[in-house]
Amino acid sequence: MPQVGRRSNQVLRDDVTTVTWELSHVVVGDDGLVTTFCIYDAPSESEIHEHAKRLGSHNVAAVHEIAGDVTPDDFPLDES
């Protein structure tokens, strides 16, 4: 994972400068394979695909725009 993360940072710094990598959620499936769900700030979906292409050995299964964030604190229990 560290090697891929450094390579991703390098690609973003040197090649795809319009994209910002905010964070990634890393999960291990029942089959033992690692999958990441990455959050990027990018001007277009094509820029995200370009980053993946230049990174190599990276498959973008889907791209979704995040409409907003919520936390449990956004839904307080009624104390009455």
N, CA, C and O atoms as CSV, one atom per row, in Angstrom:
chain,resi,resn,atom,element,x,y,z
A,1,MET,N,N,0.816,-1.208,0.000
A,1,MET,CA,C,0.000,0.000,0.000
A,1,MET,C,C,0.859,1.272,0.000
A,1,MET,O,O,0.566,2.194,-0.761
A,2,PRO,N,N,1.906,1.350,0.827
A,2,PRO,CA,C,2.705,2.576,0.827
A,2,PRO,C,C,3.304,2.903,-0.541
A,2,PRO,O,O,3.384,4.071,-0.922
A,3,GLN,N,N,3.723,1.877,-1.275
A,3,GLN,CA,C,4.334,2.114,-2.581
A,3,GLN,C,C,3.309,2.723,-3.555
A,3,GLN,O,O,3.629,3.653,-4.295
A,4,VAL,N,N,2.093,2.198,-3.549
A,4,VAL,CA,C,1.045,2.720,-4.430
A,4,VAL,C,C,0.669,4.143,-4.010
A,4,VAL,O,O,0.457,5.007,-4.861
A,5,GLY,N,N,0.588,4.383,-2.714
A,5,GLY,CA,C,0.262,5.722,-2.235
A,5,GLY,C,C,1.288,6.759,-2.646
A,5,GLY,O,O,0.934,7.865,-3.056
A,6,ARG,N,N,2.564,6.401,-2.535
A,6,ARG,CA,C,3.617,7.333,-2.967
A,6,ARG,C,C,3.553,7.571,-4.471
A,6,ARG,O,O,3.713,8.699,-4.938
A,7,ARG,N,N,3.315,6.496,-5.228
A,7,ARG,CA,C,3.214,6.641,-6.684
A,7,ARG,C,C,2.026,7.532,-7.043
A,7,ARG,O,O,2.127,8.366,-7.943
A,8,SER,N,N,0.905,7.361,-6.348
A,8,SER,CA,C,-0.265,8.200,-6.590
A,8,SER,C,C,0.063,9.665,-6.340
A,8,SER,O,O,-0.287,10.529,-7.145
A,9,ASN,N,N,0.729,9.945,-5.234
A,9,ASN,CA,C,1.125,11.330,-4.934
A,9,ASN,C,C,2.034,11.889,-6.013
A,9,ASN,O,O,1.913,13.054,-6.392
A,10,GLN,N,N,2.944,11.061,-6.507
A,10,GLN,CA,C,3.868,11.507,-7.550
A,10,GLN,C,C,3.117,11.854,-8.839
A,10,GLN,O,O,3.385,12.879,-9.465
A,11,VAL,N,N,2.174,10.986,-9.228
A,11,VAL,CA,C,1.378,11.236,-10.433
A,11,VAL,C,C,0.573,12.528,-10.274
A,11,VAL,O,O,0.487,13.329,-11.205
A,12,LEU,N,N,-0.010,12.724,-9.104
A,12,LEU,CA,C,-0.796,13.935,-8.874
A,12,LEU,C,C,0.084,15.181,-8.882
A,12,LEU,O,O,-0.328,16.228,-9.381
A,13,ARG,N,N,1.269,15.076,-8.342
A,13,ARG,CA,C,2.173,16.230,-8.307
A,13,ARG,C,C,2.734,16.565,-9.692
A,13,ARG,O,O,2.854,17.733,-10.060
A,14,ASP,N,N,3.075,15.515,-10.452
A,14,ASP,CA,C,3.816,15.731,-11.695
A,14,ASP,C,C,2.966,15.715,-12.964
A,14,ASP,O,O,3.311,16.382,-13.940
A,15,ASP,N,N,1.870,14.971,-12.968
A,15,ASP,CA,C,1.145,14.735,-14.217
A,15,ASP,C,C,-0.305,15.206,-14.217
A,15,ASP,O,O,-0.752,15.831,-15.178
A,16,VAL,N,N,-1.022,14.919,-13.175
A,16,VAL,CA,C,-2.462,15.240,-13.133
A,16,VAL,C,C,-2.665,16.238,-11.993
A,16,VAL,O,O,-3.234,15.909,-10.952
A,17,THR,N,N,-2.196,17.442,-12.209
A,17,THR,CA,C,-2.132,18.442,-11.138
A,17,THR,C,C,-3.481,19.062,-10.784
A,17,THR,O,O,-3.579,19.811,-9.812
A,18,THR,N,N,-4.512,18.760,-11.556
A,18,THR,CA,C,-5.842,19.329,-11.295
A,18,THR,C,C,-6.643,18.497,-10.300
A,18,THR,O,O,-7.740,18.892,-9.905
A,19,VAL,N,N,-6.109,17.355,-9.894
A,19,VAL,CA,C,-6.814,16.441,-8.996
A,19,VAL,C,C,-6.144,16.465,-7.625
A,19,VAL,O,O,-4.917,16.483,-7.524
A,20,THR,N,N,-6.966,16.466,-6.566
A,20,THR,CA,C,-6.470,16.369,-5.196
A,20,THR,C,C,-7.011,15.091,-4.572
A,20,THR,O,O,-8.219,14.857,-4.570
A,21,TRP,N,N,-6.121,14.273,-4.046
A,21,TRP,CA,C,-6.501,13.045,-3.339
A,21,TRP,C,C,-6.799,13.432,-1.895
A,21,TRP,O,O,-5.904,13.873,-1.174
A,22,GLU,N,N,-8.046,13.269,-1.471
A,22,GLU,CA,C,-8.426,13.662,-0.118
A,22,GLU,C,C,-8.214,12.532,0.879
A,22,GLU,O,O,-7.617,12.741,1.935
A,23,LEU,N,N,-8.697,11.340,0.556
A,23,LEU,CA,C,-8.507,10.184,1.434
A,23,LEU,C,C,-8.970,8.930,0.720
A,23,LEU,O,O,-9.633,8.997,-0.316
A,24,SER,N,N,-8.616,7.791,1.281
A,24,SER,CA,C,-9.083,6.503,0.748
A,24,SER,C,C,-9.515,5.611,1.900
A,24,SER,O,O,-8.859,5.560,2.940
A,25,HIS,N,N,-10.623,4.911,1.704
A,25,HIS,CA,C,-11.060,3.874,2.635
A,25,HIS,C,C,-10.537,2.563,2.075
A,25,HIS,O,O,-10.756,2.259,0.902
A,26,VAL,N,N,-9.853,1.786,2.894
A,26,VAL,CA,C,-9.257,0.527,2.468
A,26,VAL,C,C,-10.030,-0.605,3.132
A,26,VAL,O,O,-10.187,-0.627,4.353
A,27,VAL,N,N,-10.513,-1.545,2.319
A,27,VAL,CA,C,-11.255,-2.685,2.849
A,27,VAL,C,C,-10.636,-3.978,2.322
A,27,VAL,O,O,-10.051,-4.012,1.240
A,28,VAL,N,N,-10.779,-5.029,3.107
A,28,VAL,CA,C,-10.334,-6.353,2.689
A,28,VAL,C,C,-11.574,-7.220,2.572
A,28,VAL,O,O,-12.311,-7.397,3.542
A,29,GLY,N,N,-11.804,-7.761,1.380
A,29,GLY,CA,C,-12.976,-8.589,1.130
A,29,GLY,C,C,-12.819,-9.977,1.724
A,29,GLY,O,O,-11.742,-10.348,2.191
A,30,ASP,N,N,-13.891,-10.731,1.702
A,30,ASP,CA,C,-13.882,-12.106,2.196
A,30,ASP,C,C,-12.862,-12.962,1.457
A,30,ASP,O,O,-12.375,-13.959,1.991
A,31,ASP,N,N,-12.542,-12.569,0.227
A,31,ASP,CA,C,-11.560,-13.301,-0.572
A,31,ASP,C,C,-10.126,-12.883,-0.263
A,31,ASP,O,O,-9.184,-13.413,-0.852
A,32,GLY,N,N,-9.954,-11.928,0.666
A,32,GLY,CA,C,-8.631,-11.466,1.047
A,32,GLY,C,C,-8.076,-10.362,0.168
A,32,GLY,O,O,-6.984,-9.856,0.429
A,33,LEU,N,N,-8.807,-9.979,-0.868
A,33,LEU,CA,C,-8.341,-8.930,-1.771
A,33,LEU,C,C,-8.632,-7.546,-1.195
A,33,LEU,O,O,-9.679,-7.312,-0.592
A,34,VAL,N,N,-7.687,-6.644,-1.393
A,34,VAL,CA,C,-7.827,-5.271,-0.912
A,34,VAL,C,C,-8.533,-4.435,-1.979
A,34,VAL,O,O,-8.208,-4.514,-3.164
A,35,THR,N,N,-9.491,-3.645,-1.542
A,35,THR,CA,C,-10.195,-2.695,-2.397
A,35,THR,C,C,-10.125,-1.336,-1.720
A,35,THR,O,O,-10.202,-1.237,-0.495
A,36,THR,N,N,-9.979,-0.295,-2.520
A,36,THR,CA,C,-9.981,1.048,-1.960
A,36,THR,C,C,-11.142,1.847,-2.528
A,36,THR,O,O,-11.525,1.684,-3.686
A,37,PHE,N,N,-11.685,2.702,-1.698
A,37,PHE,CA,C,-12.710,3.657,-2.094
A,37,PHE,C,C,-12.083,5.033,-1.861
A,37,PHE,O,O,-11.952,5.483,-0.723
A,38,CYS,N,N,-11.703,5.685,-2.948
A,38,CYS,CA,C,-10.909,6.911,-2.866
A,38,CYS,C,C,-11.788,8.140,-3.079
A,38,CYS,O,O,-12.711,8.146,-3.895
A,39,ILE,N,N,-11.468,9.165,-2.323
A,39,ILE,CA,C,-12.176,10.440,-2.424
A,39,ILE,C,C,-11.211,11.452,-3.032
A,39,ILE,O,O,-10.133,11.712,-2.498
A,40,TYR,N,N,-11.629,12.016,-4.168
A,40,TYR,CA,C,-10.817,12.997,-4.877
A,40,TYR,C,C,-11.620,14.273,-5.086
A,40,TYR,O,O,-12.847,14.243,-5.176
A,41,ASP,N,N,-10.917,15.380,-5.160
A,41,ASP,CA,C,-11.495,16.625,-5.644
A,41,ASP,C,C,-10.927,16.800,-7.046
A,41,ASP,O,O,-9.716,16.937,-7.219
A,42,ALA,N,N,-11.801,16.796,-8.040
A,42,ALA,CA,C,-11.354,16.853,-9.432
A,42,ALA,C,C,-12.339,17.661,-10.263
A,42,ALA,O,O,-13.536,17.678,-9.975
A,43,PRO,N,N,-11.836,18.331,-11.295
A,43,PRO,CA,C,-12.725,19.126,-12.144
A,43,PRO,C,C,-13.617,18.283,-13.040
A,43,PRO,O,O,-14.638,18.767,-13.529
A,44,SER,N,N,-13.238,17.009,-13.265
A,44,SER,CA,C,-14.057,16.160,-14.130
A,44,SER,C,C,-13.745,14.692,-13.863
A,44,SER,O,O,-12.697,14.352,-13.315
A,45,GLU,N,N,-14.663,13.845,-14.257
A,45,GLU,CA,C,-14.472,12.407,-14.131
A,45,GLU,C,C,-13.286,11.936,-14.973
A,45,GLU,O,O,-12.561,11.021,-14.580
A,46,SER,N,N,-13.095,12.564,-16.126
A,46,SER,CA,C,-11.995,12.158,-17.002
A,46,SER,C,C,-10.637,12.366,-16.334
A,46,SER,O,O,-9.704,11.604,-16.590
A,47,GLU,N,N,-10.512,13.371,-15.491
A,47,GLU,CA,C,-9.254,13.602,-14.777
A,47,GLU,C,C,-8.980,12.475,-13.775
A,47,GLU,O,O,-7.827,12.092,-13.575
A,48,ILE,N,N,-10.016,11.953,-13.156
A,48,ILE,CA,C,-9.852,10.826,-12.233
A,48,ILE,C,C,-9.399,9.587,-13.008
A,48,ILE,O,O,-8.513,8.858,-12.560
A,49,HIS,N,N,-9.999,9.356,-14.152
A,49,HIS,CA,C,-9.591,8.221,-14.989
A,49,HIS,C,C,-8.156,8.396,-15.494
A,49,HIS,O,O,-7.413,7.421,-15.600
A,50,GLU,N,N,-7.770,9.624,-15.802
A,50,GLU,CA,C,-6.398,9.888,-16.244
A,50,GLU,C,C,-5.402,9.571,-15.128
A,50,GLU,O,O,-4.346,8.990,-15.377
A,51,HIS,N,N,-5.738,9.949,-13.920
A,51,HIS,CA,C,-4.878,9.632,-12.769
A,51,HIS,C,C,-4.719,8.118,-12.643
A,51,HIS,O,O,-3.603,7.627,-12.469
A,52,ALA,N,N,-5.816,7.379,-12.727
A,52,ALA,CA,C,-5.757,5.914,-12.618
A,52,ALA,C,C,-4.917,5.310,-13.744
A,52,ALA,O,O,-4.135,4.388,-13.516
A,53,LYS,N,N,-5.081,5.829,-14.943
A,53,LYS,CA,C,-4.319,5.337,-16.095
A,53,LYS,C,C,-2.823,5.542,-15.880
A,53,LYS,O,O,-2.031,4.627,-16.106
A,54,ARG,N,N,-2.439,6.725,-15.450
A,54,ARG,CA,C,-1.025,7.025,-15.233
A,54,ARG,C,C,-0.469,6.286,-14.018
A,54,ARG,O,O,0.714,5.948,-13.986
A,55,LEU,N,N,-1.308,6.037,-13.028
A,55,LEU,CA,C,-0.883,5.281,-11.851
A,55,LEU,C,C,-0.565,3.840,-12.240
A,55,LEU,O,O,0.405,3.257,-11.756
A,56,GLY,N,N,-1.398,3.269,-13.126
A,56,GLY,CA,C,-1.193,1.890,-13.557
A,56,GLY,C,C,-1.674,0.899,-12.513
A,56,GLY,O,O,-1.768,1.221,-11.328
A,57,SER,N,N,-1.979,-0.315,-12.966
A,57,SER,CA,C,-2.449,-1.382,-12.072
A,57,SER,C,C,-3.569,-0.890,-11.159
A,57,SER,O,O,-3.633,-1.241,-9.981
A,58,HIS,N,N,-4.435,-0.081,-11.722
A,58,HIS,CA,C,-5.478,0.558,-10.927
A,58,HIS,C,C,-6.756,0.566,-11.763
A,58,HIS,O,O,-6.750,1.044,-12.898
A,59,ASN,N,N,-7.825,0.051,-11.223
A,59,ASN,CA,C,-9.091,-0.009,-11.939
A,59,ASN,C,C,-10.116,0.895,-11.252
A,59,ASN,O,O,-10.359,0.772,-10.051
A,60,VAL,N,N,-10.701,1.784,-12.012
A,60,VAL,CA,C,-11.781,2.627,-11.490
A,60,VAL,C,C,-13.085,1.966,-11.886
A,60,VAL,O,O,-13.473,1.998,-13.054
A,61,ALA,N,N,-13.763,1.366,-10.921
A,61,ALA,CA,C,-15.014,0.660,-11.195
A,61,ALA,C,C,-16.173,1.634,-11.388
A,61,ALA,O,O,-17.068,1.386,-12.196
A,62,ALA,N,N,-16.154,2.738,-10.647
A,62,ALA,CA,C,-17.244,3.711,-10.742
A,62,ALA,C,C,-16.771,5.037,-10.160
A,62,ALA,O,O,-15.887,5.080,-9.305
A,63,VAL,N,N,-17.374,6.105,-10.638
A,63,VAL,CA,C,-17.125,7.442,-10.100
A,63,VAL,C,C,-18.471,8.039,-9.725
A,63,VAL,O,O,-19.412,8.036,-10.519
A,64,HIS,N,N,-18.546,8.550,-8.508
A,64,HIS,CA,C,-19.781,9.165,-8.016
A,64,HIS,C,C,-19.450,10.530,-7.431
A,64,HIS,O,O,-18.429,10.699,-6.763
A,65,GLU,N,N,-20.311,11.494,-7.684
A,65,GLU,CA,C,-20.142,12.803,-7.078
A,65,GLU,C,C,-20.731,12.784,-5.675
A,65,GLU,O,O,-21.857,12.330,-5.475
A,66,ILE,N,N,-19.978,13.270,-4.718
A,66,ILE,CA,C,-20.456,13.332,-3.336
A,66,ILE,C,C,-21.297,14.595,-3.180
A,66,ILE,O,O,-20.826,15.704,-3.434
A,67,ALA,N,N,-22.536,14.416,-2.762
A,67,ALA,CA,C,-23.452,15.542,-2.615
A,67,ALA,C,C,-23.289,16.244,-1.267
A,67,ALA,O,O,-23.644,17.414,-1.125
A,68,GLY,N,N,-22.754,15.532,-0.287
A,68,GLY,CA,C,-22.573,16.107,1.041
A,68,GLY,C,C,-22.150,15.037,2.018
A,68,GLY,O,O,-21.976,13.877,1.646
A,69,ASP,N,N,-21.986,15.425,3.267
A,69,ASP,CA,C,-21.583,14.515,4.322
A,69,ASP,C,C,-22.561,14.620,5.483
A,69,ASP,O,O,-23.125,15.683,5.743
A,70,VAL,N,N,-22.752,13.512,6.169
A,70,VAL,CA,C,-23.534,13.500,7.399
A,70,VAL,C,C,-22.778,12.675,8.431
A,70,VAL,O,O,-21.980,11.802,8.089
A,71,THR,N,N,-23.038,12.961,9.675
A,71,THR,CA,C,-22.484,12.200,10.788
A,71,THR,C,C,-23.621,11.854,11.737
A,71,THR,O,O,-24.712,12.410,11.608
A,72,PRO,N,N,-23.400,10.964,12.673
A,72,PRO,CA,C,-24.450,10.682,13.665
A,72,PRO,C,C,-24.922,11.922,14.408
A,72,PRO,O,O,-26.082,12.006,14.811
A,73,ASP,N,N,-24.020,12.888,14.589
A,73,ASP,CA,C,-24.394,14.136,15.269
A,73,ASP,C,C,-25.447,14.936,14.514
A,73,ASP,O,O,-26.117,15.786,15.100
A,74,ASP,N,N,-25.598,14.674,13.224
A,74,ASP,CA,C,-26.614,15.358,12.431
A,74,ASP,C,C,-28.014,14.833,12.720
A,74,ASP,O,O,-28.998,15.420,12.271
A,75,PHE,N,N,-28.115,13.735,13.464
A,75,PHE,CA,C,-29.400,13.087,13.744
A,75,PHE,C,C,-29.540,12.814,15.237
A,75,PHE,O,O,-29.527,11.660,15.665
A,76,PRO,N,N,-29.674,13.868,16.020
A,76,PRO,CA,C,-29.764,13.676,17.476
A,76,PRO,C,C,-31.020,12.913,17.857
A,76,PRO,O,O,-32.068,13.047,17.225
A,77,LEU,N,N,-30.894,12.127,18.883
A,77,LEU,CA,C,-32.062,11.407,19.413
A,77,LEU,C,C,-32.954,12.392,20.141
A,77,LEU,O,O,-32.476,13.305,20.814
A,78,ASP,N,N,-34.236,12.200,20.001
A,78,ASP,CA,C,-35.190,13.084,20.664
A,78,ASP,C,C,-35.140,12.804,22.167
A,78,ASP,O,O,-35.419,11.683,22.591
A,79,GLU,N,N,-34.797,13.781,22.959
A,79,GLU,CA,C,-34.640,13.608,24.403
A,79,GLU,C,C,-35.940,13.859,25.161
A,79,GLU,O,O,-35.930,13.792,26.390
A,80,SER,N,N,-37.057,14.142,24.494
A,80,SER,CA,C,-38.294,14.461,25.206
A,80,SER,C,C,-38.983,13.266,25.764
A,80,SER,O,O,-40.037,13.395,26.387
